[in-house]
Amino acid sequence: EKTGRISEIVWMPDGKSFIYVLENQEHKNNNLWRQVITGGIPQMIKNLGNNEILHLSISPEGKTIAVGQGKWLHDAVIFRGLQ
């Protein structure tokens, strides 16, 4: 599926293409894609699963891609009347 929003985008070191994460609104079925700037059909690199994508980075030689992903967990504690 090629619909959704681009959450991360990074140029490849050679400047001839870029990679991006395409995710849907519920952060399900996030996919990593590569697009060559001369045109053509994007190439899907990998399905990244359901967790939110937090960061995308490429090594200087362009052979390794790092993806940070996870879930936000929130807890709150309120203390009242402390003396």
N, C-alpha and C positions, 0 to 999 in steps of 0.2 A: 504494500500500500504506500503510495507516494503523497498522501495528504497529511496535513498537520502543520506544525510550526517548526522553524529552525531554531533550536535552542543554543547551539554552539557552532561556530564556523572558524576554521583555521586554514591558512595558506600552507601548501606543501613547500618545503625549502627550495625546490627548483623553480617555483613561481609559475608552473604550467598547469596546476590544478589546485583544488582546495577540497577539504573534507568537511562534512557537517553532520550534525545529529538532527534527524527529523523525528519529532515526537508528537503524539496526539495530546489532546487536552487532559486526559486522565493519566498521562505518563505511562501508558501501556504500549507495548510493541515499539519501543524506541529503536531506531535503526541508524547505523553509521553509513554514510554515503560518500562517494568521491565523484567530483565533477571536473572534467578537463575543460579549460577555458576556451578551447577552440570549438567547443560544442559537442554534440552527441548526447547519448543517453547516459544519465548518471549510473554509476556502478555501486550496488549495495555491497558494503564490506562485511558488515556483521549486524546481527540482531542483538541489541544490548539489554533486552528484557524490560521489566516494568518499573524499575527504580528511576527516580529523577536524575537527570544528568547535571552534575555540578561543575565539571571542568573537562576540557579537552585540550590535549597538548601533543605535539609531534617532536620526535627527536631530531637533532640537527641534520642527520643523514637521511631522514625521511623514512626509515625502515621500521620504527617503533611508534605506536600510538598509545597514549595513556588516557584513560577515561576514568574520571572520578564520579562515582554515582552512589546514591543512597537515599535514605528517607529522613525527613526532618521529624524529630520527636520533641514534643513540648511538654514540660511539666511546670506547674506553678504552685508555689506555697505562699500563703499569706499569713503573717503573724500579726495579731492585734492584741492590744492591751498589755504589751510587755513593759516592765518597769525596771 
